[in-house]
Amino acid sequence: MRILLIEDDRILGETLKDYLKIEAIETVWLYDERQLPKTIKKYEFDVIVIDLILKFTSGEEIIAALRKAGIETPILVTTAKKSIDDKETCFLRGADDYLTKPFEFKEFVLRLKALSRRKHIGNIINLGELIVNLDAKTIHKGNNEIKLSKKAWEVFILLLKKRGEIVDTETILNYIWPDKDVGDEIVRAYIKELRKVLPSDSIITYPGRGYKLS
């Protein structure tokens, strides 16, 4: 799971990032919200966390801009603003959840996990004769479990979350190997592994662009 944290309080940002690392949640943290356009293009996120009081742009404006751009990633607002009017503004602009500061770290993580599941459509998914259990991270055909390598599973989940959309190769590389210098050939290798398992023609290749799970 990877989240985008937009928070200009450096102490809180570092604390949240360290805590989330213990929970096996990767955090891309922006303390300068002006870096958002470049960051949102580079990575794929499961949840976006936004503080409302920032240095250069209000969190409310960022929420509206993300939704206007067609970004459907769940948004969690974290803020010291507690009025019902502030909450209404955020929800009307497209926020999915609202958490007032100070908050318990455990509750923060629980809300992140709940929001990330919204993007996954469901925990049990049928693909032809295959049954995919996202919680257990398993694929079964009848009574037989089909094994996938860890990276192939991660590529599969990314395609599944964007089912019906073309996922470009750069997005796959940045999502699975964000800090490694790897090329297109590694994506092709894991796509080949997936094709051996998934129903025929379920992964469509768009030369020079990427792949789509139909």
C-alpha positions in Angstrom: 0.0 0.0 0.0 1.3 3.4 -0.9 -0.1 6.8 0.2 0.6 10.4 -0.7 0.9 12.6 2.4 0.5 16.4 1.8 1.6 17.9 5.2 3.7 21.0 5.8 4.3 20.3 9.5 7.7 18.6 9.2 7.7 17.0 12.6 4.2 15.5 12.1 5.2 14.4 8.6 8.3 12.6 9.7 6.4 11.0 12.6 3.6 9.7 10.4 6.1 8.4 7.8 8.1 6.5 10.4 4.9 5.0 12.0 3.4 4.0 8.6 6.7 2.3 7.7 6.2 0.0 10.7 2.7 -0.8 9.4 4.3 -1.7 6.0 2.7 1.4 4.3 4.9 3.3 1.9 4.6 7.1 2.2 5.4 9.7 -0.4 5.5 12.9 1.7 5.2 16.4 0.3 5.8 19.3 2.7 5.6 21.7 -0.3 2.3 21.2 -2.1 3.6 22.8 -5.2 5.4 19.5 -6.0 2.0 17.8 -6.3 1.5 17.9 -10.1 4.9 16.2 -10.8 4.4 13.7 -8.0 0.8 12.7 -9.0 2.1 11.8 -12.5 5.0 9.8 -11.2 3.3 7.4 -8.8 0.1 5.5 -8.3 -1.4 5.9 -4.8 -3.9 4.0 -2.8 -4.9 6.9 -0.6 -4.1 10.7 -0.6 -3.9 12.4 2.8 -4.3 16.2 2.7 -3.9 18.8 5.4 -6.1 21.8 4.9 -3.8 24.6 6.2 -0.8 24.6 3.9 1.7 27.3 2.9 0.8 28.0 -0.7 -2.6 26.4 -1.5 -5.5 25.4 0.7 -6.2 21.8 1.0 -9.8 22.4 -0.1 -8.5 23.8 -3.4 -6.2 20.8 -3.9 -9.1 18.4 -3.3 -11.2 20.2 -5.9 -8.4 20.3 -8.4 -7.7 16.6 -8.1 -11.3 15.7 -8.7 -11.6 18.1 -11.6 -8.5 16.3 -13.1 -10.4 13.0 -12.9 -8.3 11.5 -10.1 -10.5 9.1 -8.2 -8.0 8.0 -5.5 -9.7 8.1 -2.0 -8.9 11.3 -0.1 -8.5 11.5 3.7 -8.4 15.1 5.2 -6.4 15.6 8.4 -6.7 19.0 9.9 -7.2 21.1 13.1 -10.4 22.5 11.5 -13.3 21.0 13.4 -16.5 22.9 12.3 -19.2 21.1 10.4 -18.9 23.8 7.7 -15.3 22.9 7.1 -16.2 19.2 6.9 -19.1 20.0 4.5 -16.8 22.0 2.2 -14.3 19.1 1.9 -16.9 16.4 1.3 -18.7 18.6 -1.3 -15.4 19.0 -3.1 -14.7 15.3 -3.2 -13.0 14.2 0.1 -13.9 10.7 1.3 -13.0 11.0 5.0 -12.2 13.6 7.6 -10.0 13.2 10.6 -9.4 16.1 13.1 -6.0 16.7 14.8 -4.8 15.5 17.2 -5.6 11.9 16.3 -4.5 8.4 17.4 -2.1 6.8 15.0 -4.0 3.5 15.2 -7.2 5.2 14.0 -5.3 7.0 11.2 -4.0 3.6 9.9 -7.5 2.0 10.2 -9.0 4.8 8.2 -6.3 4.5 5.5 -6.9 0.7 5.2 -10.7 1.2 5.0 -10.2 3.8 2.2 -7.8 1.7 0.3 -10.3 -1.1 0.1 -12.8 1.2 -1.6 -10.4 1.3 -4.6 -10.1 -2.4 -4.7 -13.8 -2.9 -5.7 -14.2 -6.0 -3.5 -12.1 -8.6 -1.7 -13.2 -11.6 -3.8 -13.1 -11.2 -7.6 -13.9 -13.7 -10.3 -11.9 -13.7 -13.5 -13.2 -16.5 -15.8 -12.6 -19.7 -13.8 -10.3 -18.0 -11.4 -11.2 -16.8 -7.9 -9.0 -13.9 -6.6 -8.9 -13.3 -2.9 -7.3 -9.9 -2.3 -7.2 -10.2 1.5 -5.5 -13.6 1.4 -3.5 -12.7 -1.7 -4.4 -16.0 -3.4 -5.7 -17.1 -6.8 -7.6 -20.4 -7.1 -8.9 -22.4 -10.0 -11.3 -24.9 -8.5 -9.6 -26.4 -5.5 -6.1 -25.7 -6.9 -4.1 -22.6 -5.8 -2.2 -20.9 -8.5 1.1 -19.4 -7.4 2.4 -16.1 -8.5 5.7 -14.4 -7.7 5.5 -11.4 -5.4 6.2 -8.9 -8.2 3.8 -10.5 -10.6 1.1 -10.2 -7.9 1.9 -6.5 -7.5 1.6 -5.9 -11.2 -1.6 -7.9 -11.3 -3.1 -5.8 -8.4 -2.2 -2.6 -10.2 -3.9 -3.7 -13.4 -6.9 -4.9 -11.4 -7.4 -1.6 -9.6 -7.3 0.1 -13.0 -9.3 -2.6 -14.8 -10.6 -1.4 -18.2 -8.0 1.4 -18.3 -4.6 1.4 -20.2 -1.9 1.4 -17.6 1.3 2.8 -19.1 4.6 1.1 -18.6 6.1 4.1 -16.8 3.3 3.9 -14.2 3.9 0.2 -13.6 7.7 0.8 -13.2 7.2 3.7 -10.8 4.6 1.8 -8.8 6.5 -1.5 -8.4 10.1 -0.4 -8.6 10.1 3.3 -7.5 13.7 3.4 -6.4 15.3 1.0 -8.9 16.7 1.7 -12.4 14.8 -1.0 -14.4 13.5 -1.1 -17.9 10.5 -2.1 -19.9 11.8 -5.7 -20.3 11.1 -6.5 -16.6 7.5 -5.4 -17.0 7.2 -7.6 -20.1 8.6 -10.6 -18.1 5.9 -10.3 -15.4 3.2 -9.7 -17.9 4.3 -12.9 -19.5 4.0 -14.7 -16.1 0.5 -13.3 -15.6 -0.6 -14.4 -19.0 0.3 -18.0 -18.2 -2.2 -17.9 -15.3 -5.0 -15.5 -16.3 -7.8 -16.3 -18.9 -6.7 -16.0 -22.5 -6.7 -12.4 -23.9 -7.4 -10.9 -20.5 -4.3 -8.7 -20.7 -4.3 -6.5 -23.8 -1.0 -5.0 -25.0 -0.9 -1.5 -26.4 2.5 -1.2 -28.1 4.5 1.8 -27.0 1.9 2.6 -24.3 1.1 -0.1 -21.8 -1.4 -2.8 -20.8 -5.0 -3.2 -20.0 -6.8 -5.9 -17.9 -10.1 -6.5 -19.8 
